[in-house]
């Protein structure tokens, strides 16, 4: 089979990298279309990259619209020439090109449809199928959604695919905290706030009393923080996160990654309480703690509680093990789903418990249903 994967964000490469490798190993042709976003071009080095979309937009709905039309044009031309059997991704343009060309599109999302309403309206009506975690509410498009028992981040942070390597973080020291600053440039981030300079200064001052502090930032750092910029290779970020004493940031994605790794984490965001997957992670598994940007005192109090308790990391690791034991290996499920598509859709419709075969290694692809 022939597959076209569209990646518009660094996190999307991690989401699909093992599935793409698995499909290639099983004899399928896989090509990757990307856009120039953050460190994405660095991450896909070595992949068969065939299309680079324009530079990431600045802001504003008009800019978003122009950007989308250009991406639609490029992906349409690419799909017309390559003729994939299925297009896969987290990008709106595969659904538009797929509808125009009669090629099935499978869109993966983890944000509730009403949280990213404009994106949902532009994408979901045109997608052939949607894949989303159980906790994700796709509203009127739930009827075309295949909900799976897992989280997107488990596609690359499940123990079957991620092995933390301490040798890759030795330069960071034995005890450090990680702060992540997001650019908040996506259309659904407009008008949202996160960690301000003053809040960042206070966090750094308190954390520095307990060990080293590193900052990973999507935007330029002020001179006073420049010496704290994380110095590691982009491919090592999840090893850095795993070995961190704790994580604080305004990135929802990295908070989810920290949760998947059992790292004590605090997210500072206006989205607190509004995203289904994060609500499950926080309320059911107690693997994240969210506070609004105006609750700085509560953030500080919780951060200091983490630092004061030497058993915090072990407790969070145990919670993580319980969560993983309840979820499927998302990558193995995705490989099977795509390789058997569209028969896989019909099978899941008849027997949703089939997903249980992908829990804890029992869903080896050689044993997966045909």
Residue, then its C-alpha position, 0 to 999 in steps of 0.5 A: x500500500x501507499x501512504x502519505x503522512x502530513x506533519x505540521x508540528x514537531x509533535x506529529x512526527x513523534x506521533x507517527x514515526x514508529x508507525x511509519x517505520x513499521x509500515x515501511x518494514x512491512x513493505x509499504x511505501x510511505x512518504x512524508x509532507x511537512x511544513x516549516x514549524x519549529x524543529x520539525x525539519x530537523x526531526x524529519x531528517x532522513x525521512x522521505x520528505x517530499x513537500x515543504x509547506x510555507x513558513x508557519x504563519x504569524x497570527x490572525x485569521x486572514x493569515x491562517x486562511x491564506x496559509x491553509x489555501x496554499x497548503x491545500x494546493x500543495x498537498x492536492x498536487x502531491x496526492x494527485x501525483x503520488x496517488x496514496x491509498x490512504x492519507x494520514x495526519x493531523x493536518x486539515x489539508x489532507x481531508x480537503x485534498x482527499x475529498x477532491x481526489x476521492x482518496x480516504x483521509x484518516x485524521x488523528x486528533x486529541x482536542x475536543x472538537x469544540x475547543x478547536x472549533x474553527x479547525x474542526x469545522x474546516x476539517x472534520x466534515x471532509x475527513x473519511x475517518x477520525x481517530x481519537x482517544x476515548x476521552x476526546x469529544x468530537x461533538x457532532x462528528x463522534x459518529x465518524x470517530x473511531x475512539x481508541x483506548x489510549x492517548x496520542x502521546x503513547x504512540x511514542x512514549x509507551x514502554x514498548x517504544x521508548x527506553x529512557x537513556x541516562x547517557x543522553x542527558x549526562x551533561x544536564x546534571x543529576x537533578x534538574x527541573x524543566x520549564x517549557x514556554x510555548x509561543x501560543x501562536x496557533x489559531x486556537x491560542x489567540x487571546x490565551x495566556x501562559x507563563x509571563x516573564x515575571x512568572x518565569x522569573x519567580x519559578x526560576x528563582x525558586x527552582x534554582x534553590x533545589x537544583x539546575x533549571x533548564x528552559x525549552x522555549x518556542x520563542x526567543x528568551x529574554x537575556x536574563x534567561x538565555x543561559x538557561x536554554x536547554x542545550x540538548x539535541x532535539x531528538x533527546x527531548x523525551x529523555x530530558x523530560x523523563x529524567x527531570x525532577x519535575x516539569x512546569x510549562x504552558x504547553x499542553x502537549x509537553x504536559x501530556x508527555x510528562x504524564x505519559x512518562x510519570x514525571x510530576x508536572x504542572x501546566x499553566x494555561x487558560x485551557x485548564x479543565x477544557x480538554x478531555x484527555x487532560x481531564x482524564x489524565x488529571x482526574x482519573x490517573x492523577x498524572x498532571x496538575x493544571x492551574x490558570x495563569x492568574x493562580x500563580x500562588x497555587x502554582x508556586x505552592x504545588x511546585x514547592x510541595x513536589x520539591x519537598x517530598x522525596x517520594x513524589x517521583x516514585x509515586x508518579x511513576x507508579x501512577x504511570x504504570x497503572x495508566x499504561x497497563x490500562x491503555x493500548x499500544x497506540x502505534x501497534x494499533x495504528x499500524x494494524x488499522x492502516x494496513x487493514x484499512x478499510x476492513x479494520x473500520x468494519x471489524x472495529x464496528x463489530x468488535x470494539x473489544x478487539x482493541x484489548x489485544x493491543x494492551x501490554x504487548x498482547x497485540x503483537x502484529x503477528x497475532x493481530x486479527x486479519 
